[in-house]
Amino acid sequence: MQTPKTSYPEQTNLPALGTPPIYRGRFAPSPSGSLHFGSLIAALASYIDAKAHHGQWLVRMEDIDTPRVVLGAADEILTTLEAYGLFWDEKVVYQSQRHHLYQEVLAELTSAGNVYPCICTRKQIKQRGGFYDNHCRNLQNPVESNALRVRQNYPINQFKDGLLGKVSIPEQIAQEDYIVKRRDGLYAYQLVVVVDDIEQQISHVVRGADLLEPTARQLSLFKQLHHTPPKYLHVPLAVAEPGFKLSKQNHAPAIDNKAPLPALKAALSFLGFDSTELSHIDTVVDLLSWATTVYLQTNLPQHREIQVNQLNASEYQFQPL
């Protein structure tokens, strides 16, 4: 088994504008539990897309939401990726160790007058129609104990996805000033993921279709920070039933580290690979090598959701929705 790479130098500054792009993809799990079949699909899709393009594949632990972090889950996720032959090309990055980067960018946005405190609760937003109406934008609320929102100066209600083509986002979501630092003092996902992608020079993001709406906000923040965004491709989301995704919060079972082949083959079948061909391959290395060789983005299923029924430990059934 390949030893995890840990000797790469830590980068501390965001790269300069105009850095020559190469293919750099990433898988960014949250260590709130074990990897399940849905997260395997996302990891596998991003890995194969990177390797098929002779690119680099990075792993980033999105552990910024500390109340949801499960002790030992990050190490368990890395062990699972190794068991499934998904080895990363640089030192694993942990968001919990990068607060200085997030604060630096937040300070930049604040000094430009693009961040303001918001006192609105979820209940109040729901009462006003369910979308934040930028209520606090021109108020002088105190910073202490309040969430911080960024002014939405570059609303994006459409973008081109590498698989799904033109994606439209509700205008109310596109226009929302969104949270970049939470009331509890934690940096918000929308801020940290963009800062990380800039700092790691990520050129391609392959992930689940549940993140289509966040992508629009991330594209707008890249523009606000004057950086070129990655190219995005969203693969179908694995769901137990329509609208009910496989997730740690929904107690999706962990995949088996001791017998990775069945789940790997099922994940490849989910992603549109020929199940007849892959059924004859009997090692993880050969399976990933074959998948990388025959991979075409155009063969990925163009669905936002696919229902997954696990028949037993080694068999899965799929139904596009």
ZAMARGU-4260 file (C-alpha; in steps of 0.2 Angstrom, whole numbers, plus 5000, padded with zeros to 4 digits):
<rodrens>
0) 5000/5000/5000 | 5006/5017/4996 | 5012/5028/5010 | 5002/5044/5012 | 5012/5059/5006
5) 5016/5071/5021 | 5032/5080/5016 | 5025/5093/5004 | 5028/5112/5009 | 5014/5122/5016
10) 5008/5136/5005 | 5003/5151/5015 | 4998/5164/5002 | 4985/5164/4989 | 4993/5162/4971
15) 4996/5177/4960 | 4983/5181/4947 | 4988/5173/4930 | 4996/5157/4937 | 4997/5145/4922
20) 4983/5132/4925 | 4986/5114/4925 | 4973/5100/4929 | 4972/5100/4948 | 4956/5091/4955
25) 4951/5087/4973 | 4940/5077/4984 | 4934/5087/4999 | 4925/5076/5012 | 4919/5082/5029
30) 4925/5071/5043 | 4908/5069/5051 | 4908/5050/5048 | 4914/5036/5038 | 4914/5036/5019
35) 4898/5028/5011 | 4893/5023/4994 | 4887/5041/4989 | 4904/5049/4994 | 4913/5035/4985
40) 4905/5040/4969 | 4910/5058/4971 | 4928/5053/4976 | 4929/5040/4961 | 4922/5052/4949
45) 4934/5066/4953 | 4949/5054/4954 | 4946/5046/4937 | 4943/5063/4929 | 4959/5069/4935
50) 4969/5054/4931 | 4961/5053/4913 | 4967/5070/4910 | 4985/5066/4917 | 4981/5078/4931
55) 4984/5079/4950 | 4971/5073/4963 | 4971/5081/4980 | 4962/5077/4996 | 4956/5091/5007
60) 4947/5088/5024 | 4933/5100/5026 | 4933/5100/5045 | 4929/5119/5047 | 4912/5114/5055
65) 4920/5108/5071 | 4903/5103/5080 | 4900/5090/5066 | 4918/5083/5066 | 4919/5065/5073
70) 4935/5061/5082 | 4945/5049/5071 | 4934/5051/5055 | 4947/5060/5045 | 4960/5046/5048
75) 4947/5033/5044 | 4942/5042/5028 | 4960/5042/5022 | 4962/5023/5026 | 4947/5020/5016
80) 4953/5030/5001 | 4969/5020/5002 | 4960/5003/5003 | 4950/5008/4987 | 4966/5013/4978
85) 4963/5032/4978 | 4979/5039/4982 | 4982/5058/4983 | 4996/5068/4975 | 5000/5081/4989
90) 4999/5083/5007 | 4981/5082/5014 | 4975/5099/5019 | 4964/5102/5034 | 4953/5117/5034
95) 4954/5118/5053 | 4972/5123/5051 | 4970/5137/5038 | 4960/5150/5048 | 4973/5163/5044
100) 4969/5162/5026 | 4951/5164/5028 | 4953/5178/5040 | 4965/5187/5027 | 4952/5186/5013
105) 4938/5191/5025 | 4948/5206/5030 | 4950/5210/5012 | 4932/5209/5008 | 4928/5219/5024
110) 4940/5233/5020 | 4932/5235/5003 | 4915/5237/5011 | 4908/5221/5005 | 4904/5212/5022
115) 4891/5217/5035 | 4884/5210/5051 | 4867/5202/5050 | 4855/5199/5065 | 4842/5189/5055
120) 4837/5172/5062 | 4832/5157/5051 | 4814/5159/5058 | 4813/5177/5052 | 4820/5173/5035
125) 4807/5159/5033 | 4793/5172/5038 | 4799/5184/5025 | 4797/5170/5011 | 4812/5158/5014
130) 4825/5168/5005 | 4836/5181/5013 | 4831/5198/5006 | 4847/5207/5011 | 4837/5215/5026
135) 4853/5220/5036 | 4863/5227/5021 | 4861/5245/5025 | 4859/5243/5044 | 4873/5247/5056
140) 4872/5231/5067 | 4886/5226/5079 | 4898/5214/5073 | 4899/5205/5089 | 4888/5189/5091
145) 4881/5191/5073 | 4884/5182/5057 | 4894/5191/5043 | 4887/5192/5026 | 4895/5197/5009
150) 4887/5209/4998 | 4881/5200/4982 | 4889/5211/4969 | 4890/5198/4955 | 4874/5188/4956
155) 4875/5172/4945 | 4858/5164/4940 | 4866/5153/4926 | 4882/5144/4923 | 4888/5130/4911
160) 4891/5113/4920 | 4903/5101/4911 | 4890/5087/4911 | 4873/5095/4913 | 4876/5110/4902
165) 4867/5126/4906 | 4861/5126/4924 | 4849/5139/4930 | 4848/5145/4948 | 4832/5154/4956
170) 4834/5172/4955 | 4831/5174/4974 | 4846/5163/4978 | 4857/5172/4965 | 4853/5189/4973
175) 4856/5183/4991 | 4869/5191/5002 | 4876/5175/5009 | 4885/5171/5026 | 4904/5170/5026
180) 4906/5169/5045 | 4893/5161/5056 | 4886/5168/5072 | 4896/5156/5082 | 4912/5163/5075
185) 4915/5148/5062 | 4920/5153/5044 | 4906/5147/5032 | 4908/5134/5019 | 4905/5146/5004
190) 4920/5157/5009 | 4932/5143/5014 | 4929/5132/4999 | 4933/5146/4987 | 4949/5152/4997
195) 4955/5134/4997 | 4952/5131/4979 | 4961/5147/4975 | 4976/5143/4986 | 4977/5125/4980
200) 4976/5131/4962 | 4961/5119/4959 | 4957/5119/4940 | 4943/5106/4940 | 4930/5102/4952
205) 4920/5086/4950 | 4907/5083/4964 | 4889/5078/4967 | 4874/5087/4959 | 4867/5093/4977
210) 4880/5107/4976 | 4874/5115/4960 | 4866/5130/4969 | 4882/5133/4980 | 4892/5133/4964
215) 4883/5149/4958 | 4888/5158/4974 | 4906/5151/4973 | 4907/5157/4955 | 4902/5175/4961
220) 4914/5175/4975 | 4928/5170/4963 | 4923/5185/4953 | 4923/5196/4968 | 4940/5190/4973
225) 4947/5193/4955 | 4952/5175/4952 | 4947/5163/4938 | 4936/5149/4944 | 4938/5131/4941
230) 4928/5121/4928 | 4914/5112/4937 | 4906/5095/4933 | 4892/5088/4944 | 4889/5070/4943
235) 4872/5062/4948 | 4868/5062/4967 | 4865/5044/4975 | 4848/5044/4984 | 4839/5032/4994
240) 4823/5039/4987 | 4819/5055/4977 | 4826/5070/4986 | 4833/5059/5000 | 4852/5058/4997
245) 4864/5045/5004 | 4873/5054/5018 | 4881/5052/5035 | 4867/5062/5043 | 4855/5050/5035
250) 4865/5035/5042 | 4871/5028/5026 | 4881/5013/5029 | 4900/5014/5028 | 4908/5005/5013
255) 4919/4990/5017 | 4938/4993/5018 | 4942/4974/5018 | 4932/4970/5001 | 4933/4986/4990
260) 4930/4978/4973 | 4911/4976/4974 | 4908/4994/4979 | 4921/5000/4967 | 4912/4991/4953
265) 4895/4996/4958 | 4901/5015/4959 | 4908/5013/4941 | 4892/5006/4935 | 4883/5020/4943
270) 4894/5032/4933 | 4890/5024/4917 | 4904/5012/4914 | 4901/4995/4906 | 4896/4983/4920
275) 4899/4968/4908 | 4917/4973/4905 | 4921/4978/4923 | 4914/4962/4930 | 4929/4953/4923
280) 4942/4963/4932 | 4948/4956/4949 | 4960/4969/4957 | 4958/4987/4962 | 4973/4992/4953
285) 4968/4985/4936 | 4950/4991/4939 | 4955/5009/4941 | 4968/5008/4927 | 4954/5001/4915
290) 4942/5014/4921 | 4954/5028/4918 | 4959/5022/4901 | 4941/5020/4894 | 4934/5036/4903
295) 4924/5048/4893 | 4915/5063/4902 | 4901/5061/4889 | 4897/5043/4895 | 4893/5050/4912
300) 4874/5049/4916 | 4866/5066/4914 | 4854/5065/4929 | 4854/5075/4944 | 4848/5060/4955
305) 4850/5041/4954 | 4841/5030/4966 | 4852/5017/4974 | 4845/5001/4982 | 4858/4990/4990
310) 4852/4972/4988 | 4866/4964/4998 | 4885/4967/5002 | 4890/4966/4984 | 4875/4970/4973
315) 4867/4987/4970 | 4852/4992/4959 | 4851/5009/4951 | 4836/5019/4945 | 4838/5036/4936
320) 4826/5049/4942
</rodrens>
